[in-house]
Amino acid sequence: MFRPVRTVGENCLESNRQCDTQSLTASVTDYPTENGRRYHKYHEGSYIYPNDEQELDRLDMQHHMIKLVNDGRLFFAPIHCPKRILDIGTGSGIWPIEMASIFPEAEIIGTDLSPVQPNEVPKNVHFLVDDATEEDWLWDANHFDFIHTAHMIGSFPSFKDVLRKAFNHLKPGGYMECHEFDPKLKCDDGTMPPENPDGFCEYALLDWVDLNVRSSQVTDPPRQFRIAHRIARWMREVGFVDVQERISKVPTNPWSEDPHLRTIGTWSETNWLEALSGWSYKPLLALGWSKPEIEVFLVDVRKSIQNRDVHSYMDFYVVTGRKPCPGAQAS
C-alpha cells in the first residue's frame, strides 16, 4: 500500500528532466537556519517562509481549517477519473495524500522546494523537488488532467506566469484550481479602526499586512503578496475558460455569532498566532528592522489578532478554470 517518497534534486535530472527514486544531495537538504527557524536549501532564498517541523504542523492545521471553510471539500473542479494530478507547492504533502483515496487510479504528484514530506505515502502519490518558476517543467505539454495550488501568497514574482505554465501542461479539457487568502483585512460593522497612511494605526494587524506588501515590493525579485483577487482575471488572460470564483469569509478570531464562522475563527486565530513569527522575520528584516524591533511590534499584532471587539476577516478564494479543447467554446 505504501512506498518510499520519490524526489528530484539539482544533480539528478536525466536528459528529459525526469527521474525515478533518487538520493537527495546536500544541495537540497543542507537547510539553513536563521532567527531560530529552518528554511529551504534548493534555490535558496526564493521562498521566504520556514520549512521546519513547527511550520509543517501549522500547514496541516491550516489545511483542516480550509476544509471547514470549503465544507469538507478538497477541490471544486468538476473532474472525473483524472489520470494525472499535480499539486504545486505541496508543503507537508497533506493535500496529495488525502486526494489519493479519492482517486486511487490517478498518479498524484506534489512538488516543492523542500523534500519535507512523509517518507511513507500512498502508492499513487509521488513528491518531487522542483521550482514552478522554472521555464522548463519536468513534464511535456498537455500532461495533467488537474493542477492545484494553495497558499502561494508571497511565493512567486509572477503568479500569472505560473498559471501560464500550468495552462501549457494541462491536457485540453483539464482543470486548474487555486486556493488563496486575500490578506487585505475587511470589516462589515465598523469595529475595525481605519488604516492610517501616515503612520501606525490602532489595529496593528493592519500595519502588519501593509508592511508585508511593502516588503514584497523591495525584494529582488519582487514577490506578489496579494494575488487571490486577481487570479480569475489572470486565468482568463492566459486562456482558461469557464472560470469560476468562490469567496468565503474567514474571521480573524471567534468573534462571530454564527456557530460555523465562530468555529472557523477559532482555528484562524490559532493559525495566525502559530504562523506570525515565521511570516514576519524575513519580510520585516528586508525593510531594515532589527529582530528586537520585530518582536516588540509582534506583541501588538498578537493583541490585535486576539481582540474580539474588532470583527475583522479575510476573504478566501477558490478559483477554477478549464483549458479549452481545440475548436470548443466556453459554456
N, C-alpha and C positions, 0 to 999 in steps of 0.2 A: 504493500500500500504506500510506503514512503521510500524515498530515495535521496541521496545526498544532494545538497544545493549545487547548481552549476554556476560558474562565474566566468566573466571575461575581464581581463585586465589589460594594461597598456602593452604588455610584452607577449600576449598570447593570441594575437589576431592572425588568422590564416589569410590567404590571399583574398578570400571572399568575405573577410571580416567576421566569419562565423567559426566558432569552435565548440567542442564538447566539454567534458569535465576537465578543468584546468586548476592547477595550484595557483594561489594568489601570491603575487610578488610583494616585496616590501614597498614598492612604489604605490601600492594600493592600500596596504594595511598598516603602514607605519604612521598611525594617526597623530597629528599634532595636538597638544593641549595648551589652551590659553584661558586665562582667568578662571581656572578650575573646571573648564568644560572641554570635551573632546570634539574634534572636527574632522571632516573628511580629508583624505590624502590625494586621491585621484583627482587631477585638475584642481589642485589645492587653491582655495580662496574663491572659487566660483560660486559656492553656496555658503552663506554667512551664518547659518544656524547649526547648532550642535548635532552630533550623531551618537551621543553616548547613551548608556542604558536608561538614564533618567529621561532623556528625550524620547527614546523608543517607547518607554512605558506611557509617556504622555500622549504620543501619537496613537497608541492603541486605545487609550481613554477617549481621545478626541474622535476616533473612528466610531466608537459606540455612541457618543453623543450625536454625531451626524446621522447615525442610523435612526435615532429618536426623531431628529428633525425631519428625516426623509421617510417617516412612517415605516421603518424597518427595512427599507429597500436599499440594495447596494447599487442599483442603476435604474434608469427610467427609459433608456432607449429601447425601442421595440425589436430587440434582437431575437432570432430564433435559430437554434442549433449552430452557433458560431463554431468555427474550427480553430481560429487563431485570435487570441485576445492579448492586448498589450496594456500594461499599467506603467505609465511614465512617472518617475519619481516615487517609487513604491514604498520608500521608507522602511518601516518594520515588516512589510510584506503581508500585512493582515488582509488587505483587500483581495489580492490574488488567491490567498489561501481559502478565504470564505467563498470566493467565486468557484473554486474547484469542485465543490459538492453540487453546485447548481448546474454546472456544465462539465460533467466528468469526462466527456469525449473531446473537449477542447484543449488545445495547448495554450496555457496561460503564462505569459512572460511578464515579470516585473523588472524594470531597470532602475538603477540608482547609481549615484557616485560612490556610495558606501556599501560594501558587502556585509551588512549587519543583520541580514535576515536569518531566520532559523536554518539550522543545518538539516533538519528533517522536515520535509514538506510533502504534500500530496503528490502523487507520481506525475500528475499532469501540470505541475507548477515548476517553472524554472526562473531563477533570478540571475541577472547579468549586470556586471558593472559597465555602465555606459553613460554617455553625456548626450542628452537630447538636443543640445545646441550644435552638435557636430553636423556638418552638411551631409556627410555620408553615414547613414544609419546601417545597422547590422543586417538589414533585410532588403530584398528587392522591392520595387514599387508594387502596389496592388497586392500586398501580402496579408493584411489583417482584416478581420471582419468587424472588430470593435477595438477602439483605442480609448483609454480612460486616463484622466489626470485628476489630481485632487491636491489642494493646499499648496499651490505653486507660487503663492504671494511672495514677492521679493526674490524669486529664484532665477529669473531669466532677464537678459537685456531686452528681448522681444518675445513676448508670448505669442504674438501673431505669427512670428516666424516658425515657432514650434507647431502651431496649428497648420501652417503651410506644409511642413514636412510630414505631419500626421496625415494630412489630406493625400499626399502623394503615396503614402504607404498603406492606405486603406484600399480595399477592393471596392469597385463600383457597387453601390448599394450598402456599403459598410457605414458604421456609425462612429462618431466621436462624441464623448461626453466629458464635461468638465465640472468639477465641484469646487467652488471657491467662496470664501468670505470676502465681502467688501468691508475693509476696516474702518470706513468712514462711519462714525457713530451717529445714530439717529435717536430722536425722542419725539413722541407724539403729543405729550401733555405739558410741555414747557418746564419740566422739572430739571432739565439739564442746563447748567449755566452756558451762556453763549461763548463762542470762540472769541479770543482776543488776538487780533492780528498784530498788535504792537507789543505783545509780551505774554507771559504765562497767565493762564486763566484759572478760575476757581476749581475746575474739574481737570485734574492732572492727566487723566486718560486721554482727553482731547489733545493735550500737549504732546503726549507720547506718540499718538498717531501722526501728528504734524511733523514731529522730529524724524520719524521713520520715513515719511515722504521726502523730507529734505535730504536725509542721508542717502536714500536710494538715487538721488539725482547727482550726488557728488562722487559716488564710487566710480571706479574705472574697470569695466564699462558701467554706465548707469544701469540700475535694475528697476523694473516696474513693480512698484509696491501696491498700486490699485489696479487690478485687472478685471475683477468679476463683472462689473457693469459694462465692460467693453467687449466681452467675449462673443456675444451674439453678433455684434456688428463685424468683428474680425472674422468670425466663421463665414458669414455671408461674403465678405470681401475676398476670401481665399477660394470660394467656390462651393461651400456647403449649401445645401438646400434643406427645406423643412426644418429650419432652425427653431427650436422651442426653448423657452426660458421659464424656469420655475424659481420663484423667490420666496424664501421663508424667513421669518423673524427669529433671531437668536438673542434673547435678553442677556445682558452682561452678568446679572446675578438673579436670584429668585425673587424679584420684586413683583412679578405679575400675579394677578388674582386668578388667572386661568391656570388650572392644575397642570395641564400639559406644558405650557410655557414656563411655569414655575419649576417643573422638573428639569426642563432643558436649561433654565437659568442656573440651577444648582450645579449641573455639570459644567456649564460655561464658566461660572466663577472659578471653579477648581481648575479648569483648563487654563484660564488666564493666569492664575496665581502660579501654577506649575511652569508655565511657559515663559513668564515675564523676563526673568534674568537672561535666559538663553536667547530670547528675541531682542534683547536690549544692548548687550555688551558691544558687539562689533558695530552695529549701526551708530550708537552714540559715540564710541571711540573714534569712528570715522569723521565725526563732527568736531573732534578736538576735546571731548570731555575726558576727564580722568575717571578712573574706577571709583574713587570715593565720591565724586560728584554724581556719578550714575547711581550709586547705592542710596545716597540721600534723596535723589529725585524719585527713585522707585518706591520709597516709603510712602510718598504722597500718591503715587499711581496705584499702589495696592489699596490704600484707603478709598480711593475713588471707585475702584473695582467692587469693593465691598459695601458701597454706600447704597442702601436700599431706597433712600429718598430720591435718588436720581434714576429715572426709568429709561435708561439708555439701552440700545440694542444695535446689533449689526444685521445686515441682510446676508443671507446665504443663498448663493446662486447654484442651480443645476442647469447647465446649458447643453443641449444635444443638437447635433446636426448630422445630415446624411450626405455621403458622397454620391452624386447622381450617376445613374447608369447612362452609358452613351445613348444619345437620342431620346432619353426620357425627360419629362418635365416634372417640376416640383408639384406635389399635390396641394 
